[in-house]
Amino acid sequence: MELLIKCGAQREKIYMLDRKGVIHTRRDDINQYKQLFANNTDKRSLEDVIEGADIFVGVSGPDLLSPEALKLMADKPIVFACSNPDPEIKPEVAHKVRDDLIMGTGRSDYPNQVNNVLCFPFIFRGALDVRASQINDEMKLAAVDAIRALAKEPVPEEVVKASGSEALSFGPDYIIPKPMDPRLLPRVAKAVAQAAVDSGVARIDMPSGYMA
């Protein structure tokens, strides 16, 4: 959530929930991390906060987003149901409820697989190549931007074949690169390494001709 805020989301418009419901300022059972996202609100349930919402991010458990709750979201909602292997709502159920939906899950057998393999090996590669003393927000944002930009480029035929798709192009069913895309390594690692240099945490300069 902190990274989303650095990407432009507004903290006061983020409602976070745990197994007891909405994390709000009148609860006395939340730790220091949850306190950062405690809202001063009378809303208590997922149904309360999801009405008119643009985005749902699920990292919890299966079938926790009901079709009825999904119907309450704003036009063209984005749903990242990342519980794995069983998402918060199954795509086939979600698409029956909403025909204006953009959806991603943690699974490879549905479109838009959200998987940390898209970033973490390449973040470490970029960090190690310039001997970065830490992995800071600038490096994380550089990885985000590199992945985002790659999703809008034409997809190599070998990636299309490897994914079992007939075609891939930026749109509702392809908003994030496929994990087997070989362009991820040079693009993300280079962006991260450059961000480390620019932000002053690199211990050596960018290698000449780095992953060109």
N, C-alpha and C positions, 0 to 999 in steps of 0.2 A: 504493500500500500504506500509506503514511503517513496518507492521508486515511481509509482503512478503519479504521486503528487509532484515529483520533480519533472515528470513528463507533461504536467499541466492540469491534472485533476485538482479539484478544490477539496481540502480536508473536511470542511463543514458539510459537504454534500455526500460524504462517504458514511454509510451506516454499516457497522460491523456487527455480526452476530456470533454468539457461541451457543453451546447446547442449552443455555438458559434463556436465550433470546437476545434482544437488542442490548448492546453494550452502551449504557447510558450513565450519566453523572450521578445518579442517585443509588447506584449499586455500590455495595461495600465489599464485593467479593472478586474484584478484578485486579490483576497485577499491573505493574508499571507500564508494560507494553500495551495492554488493552486500554489503559487510562489515556494514552495518546489519541485514541479514537473514540473516546466516550462522548456521546452527543447529549446535549441538554434538550431532551425530547420526551414527550409522553408516548411515543411509539414503542411498542414492546415486542411485536412479532414480525416475522418475515413478510407476512401479508400487509402489515402496516407500512413497512418501509419500501416495499417493492412497487407500490402503486405509483405509476408515472416514472419509474426508474428507467434509465437508459441502458445500464449494464448490470449484469449479475456475474459475480466471480465466486465460484464454488470450489472450496478446497476442504471438503468436509466428509460427506458420506453419501451413499446411494439414495436416489429417489426422494431427496429432501425438498426439491423445487416441484411443487405440484402444478399440473396444467392450469388450475384455477389461478394460481399466483402468477404464472407466466402471462396469462391473459391481461393482468393488471398493468403490465409494463408499458412504457411509451412506444410510439411508433418506431419501427425498425430497431428493435432491441438487440443487444449483443449479449450472448450467454456463453460464458466459459465454465462448463461443468467438468471440472478437472479431477473429481474423485475417480480413482482407478482401482479395479477395472470397471466398476459400475458407477456411472456418472450421477450427478444430482437429479438430472432428468435425461432420459434417453432421447437421442436426436429424432428417432422416428415418432416418438410421442410429442416432442416439442414442435416439430414441423407440421403435425396435424392441427395443432392449436394456433400456430402463427405461420403465415406464409410470407412474412416480412422479416424473418429472423436471420441473424448471422450467428452461427454457433461453432464453438470449438470444444473438444474434449481431450482427455489424456490418452485416448486410444488411437492406434494406427489404422483401425478398420473403419474409421469415420473421417470425413474431411476435417481439415484444420486441427491436426494433432498438436496439442500444447505440451511440449516435452523439454525438460531442461538440457537435453542433449544438443539442442539447437544453439546453446550458448556456453555452458560451463566449460567444455574442453577447450574451446577457442579463446575464452576469456583468460584461462590459465596459460594457454600457449602465448598469447600476446603479452601477458604480464611477465612470464619467464624470459621471453626473448629480449626484453629490455631491462630485466632484473628489477622489476618494480618492487618498491618497499611495501606496498599495500595495494589492495584492489579498492579503489575509491569510487565515488558516485559518478565522476566524469568518465571513468572506464566502463561502468555499467551502462550509462546512457549512450556511450559510443557503440556498445554492443547492440543495444535496442535499435539505434538508428541504422546500423548496418543490416540487421535482420529485416527491419521495416523496408528499407530501400530495395533489398534483394527480392522481396515478395512481389514487387511491382515490375520486375524485369521479365523478359521472355524466359521460359523454362526450357533448359536443354532437353533434347529428345531422350537422352539416356535416363534422366530423372523421371520423365513422364512414364517411360517403360518400367523402371524399377518400382514406381509407386503403384503400378497396375491400373493407371488411369488412361483414358483415351486422349485427354487433353487437359492442360492446366494453364490457367491465366488468372490474373488478379480479379477477384470477385468474391461473392458470398461463400463459395466452396473452396476458395484458395486465398486466404488472407495472411498466411504464414508459410515460409518455405518448408519443403519436405526435409526430414532429418537426414536423408541420404544425399542431399544436394552437395556436391563437392565444392561448390563456391563458398560455402559457409566458412570453411577453415581460413582461406586467404583473406576474405572480406572482414570477418569479425575479428580475427586475431590482429590484423593490421590496424583496424580502427581502434582496438583496445590499446595496442602498443603505442600508437600515436597519441592517444588521450593520456596515457601515462607520462609520455615525454612532455606534452603540453601542460599538464597539471603539476609537473615537478616531482613526481614520485619515481621516475625511471632513474636507474643508476648508470645506464649506458645509453648512448644515442641509438636511434633506429638503425639497424644494419643496412648497409648499402644494398639497394635492389630488393628490399624486404618483400618477399612473397609477391612479387610483381606478376 
